[in-house]
Amino acid sequence: MNKLAIAAVGFAVLAGAAQAQPMRGADPDLDRDGKVTLSEFKRGRADAMMARLDANRDGKLDRRELTAAGQRAGARDESRARGGRMAKMLSRLDADHDGALSRIEIEAGASRRFEAADANRDGWLSEGELSKMRRRGPRAG
């Protein structure tokens, strides 16, 4: 294999790895104390979702923004896009049924996910609990 082909393969692997972690890029342990608290988890999830998906910067994620995100995800994983993951997230988290997700609704979803991941009920997520949650796959909130 020539050097150009090796470089191309390496680049493709790195690019794929970067795309495979759409909401997980930031370290959820905001104060770097080795524990991820509910407050840190909610803030981190909401910040990541808003920064990544709120195209018009109005503080809400509407159906159009979520559909566009689902289509972008479809380029990486067609089965998730076809399954309507973003539409399911909207219907599950949209507590006031206004067709958009507010920061409060995203944080409520993150709270439920945190509670499900906190296996020993100690009020914080260990690296093991975070790893297990990530293996279960993407969830809303």
C-alpha positions as CSV (number, residue, x, y, z in Angstrom):
1,M,0.0,0.0,0.0
2,N,1.4,3.4,-0.9
3,K,1.8,6.3,1.6
4,L,-1.2,8.2,0.1
5,A,-3.5,5.2,0.5
6,I,-2.3,4.7,4.1
7,A,-2.9,8.4,4.9
8,A,-6.4,8.2,3.3
9,V,-7.3,5.2,5.4
10,G,-6.0,6.9,8.6
11,F,-8.0,10.1,7.9
12,A,-11.1,8.1,7.2
13,V,-10.8,6.2,10.5
14,L,-10.3,9.5,12.4
15,A,-13.2,11.2,10.7
16,G,-15.5,8.3,11.4
17,A,-14.5,8.3,15.1
18,A,-15.2,12.0,15.4
19,Q,-18.6,11.6,13.8
20,A,-19.5,8.6,15.9
21,Q,-19.7,10.7,19.1
22,P,-22.2,13.5,18.3
23,M,-23.2,14.4,21.8
24,R,-20.4,12.8,23.8
25,G,-17.5,15.0,22.8
26,A,-17.4,17.1,25.8
27,D,-16.4,15.7,29.2
28,P,-19.5,15.8,31.4
29,D,-17.4,16.2,34.6
30,L,-17.5,20.0,34.4
31,D,-15.7,20.5,37.7
32,R,-13.1,17.7,37.1
33,D,-13.7,16.1,40.5
34,G,-14.1,12.6,39.0
35,K,-17.8,12.5,39.5
36,V,-20.6,13.5,37.2
37,T,-23.5,15.0,39.2
38,L,-27.0,15.4,38.0
39,S,-26.5,19.2,37.6
40,E,-23.4,18.7,35.5
41,F,-25.1,16.0,33.4
42,K,-28.2,18.1,32.7
43,R,-26.2,21.2,31.9
44,G,-23.7,19.3,29.7
45,R,-26.5,17.5,27.7
46,A,-28.5,20.7,27.2
47,D,-25.4,22.8,26.2
48,A,-24.3,20.1,23.7
49,M,-27.7,19.7,22.1
50,M,-28.3,23.5,21.8
51,A,-24.9,24.2,20.5
52,R,-25.1,21.5,17.9
53,L,-28.7,21.5,16.9
54,D,-30.2,25.0,17.5
55,A,-29.5,26.3,14.0
56,N,-31.5,29.6,14.4
57,R,-30.2,30.2,17.9
58,D,-33.7,30.8,19.4
59,G,-33.2,28.6,22.4
60,K,-35.5,25.8,21.2
61,L,-35.1,22.8,19.0
62,D,-38.0,22.7,16.6
63,R,-39.1,19.9,14.3
64,R,-37.2,21.3,11.3
65,E,-33.9,21.5,13.3
66,L,-34.4,18.0,14.6
67,T,-35.3,16.6,11.2
68,A,-32.1,18.2,9.7
69,A,-30.1,16.6,12.5
70,G,-31.7,13.3,11.8
71,Q,-30.8,13.6,8.1
72,R,-27.2,14.4,9.0
73,A,-27.1,11.4,11.2
74,G,-28.6,9.3,8.4
75,A,-25.5,10.0,6.4
76,R,-23.6,8.2,9.1
77,D,-26.2,5.7,10.2
78,E,-29.2,5.2,7.9
79,S,-31.0,2.9,10.2
80,R,-31.2,5.5,13.0
81,A,-32.5,8.2,10.6
82,R,-35.1,5.8,9.1
83,G,-36.2,4.9,12.6
84,G,-37.1,8.5,13.2
85,R,-34.9,8.8,16.3
86,M,-35.2,12.6,16.4
87,A,-39.0,12.5,15.9
88,K,-39.3,10.0,18.7
89,M,-37.1,12.3,20.9
90,L,-39.4,15.3,20.1
91,S,-42.6,13.4,21.0
92,R,-41.1,11.9,24.2
93,L,-39.6,15.1,25.6
94,D,-42.0,17.8,24.3
95,A,-43.9,18.2,27.6
96,D,-45.9,21.3,26.6
97,H,-46.7,19.9,23.1
98,D,-45.6,23.0,21.3
99,G,-43.6,21.1,18.6
100,A,-40.2,22.2,20.0
101,L,-37.8,21.3,22.8
102,S,-36.8,24.0,25.3
103,R,-33.8,23.7,27.5
104,I,-36.0,22.8,30.4
105,E,-37.5,19.9,28.5
106,I,-34.0,18.7,27.4
107,E,-32.8,18.9,31.0
108,A,-35.9,16.9,32.1
109,G,-34.9,14.1,29.7
110,A,-31.4,14.3,30.8
111,S,-32.6,13.8,34.4
112,R,-34.4,10.7,33.5
113,R,-31.4,9.3,31.7
114,F,-29.1,10.2,34.6
115,E,-31.4,8.4,37.1
116,A,-31.5,5.3,34.8
117,A,-27.7,5.3,34.6
118,D,-27.0,5.8,38.3
119,A,-27.1,2.1,39.1
120,N,-26.0,2.4,42.7
121,R,-28.1,5.4,43.4
122,D,-25.3,7.4,44.9
123,G,-26.2,10.7,43.1
124,W,-23.3,10.7,40.7
125,L,-22.1,8.8,37.7
126,S,-18.8,7.0,37.7
127,E,-16.8,6.3,34.6
128,G,-18.2,2.8,34.6
129,E,-21.8,4.0,34.8
130,L,-21.1,6.5,32.0
131,S,-19.5,3.8,29.8
132,K,-22.5,1.5,30.3
133,M,-24.9,4.3,29.4
134,R,-22.9,5.1,26.3
135,R,-22.9,1.5,25.2
136,R,-26.7,1.4,25.4
137,G,-26.7,4.1,22.7
138,P,-28.0,7.5,22.1
139,R,-30.9,8.7,24.0
140,A,-32.7,12.0,24.2
141,G,-31.9,14.4,26.8
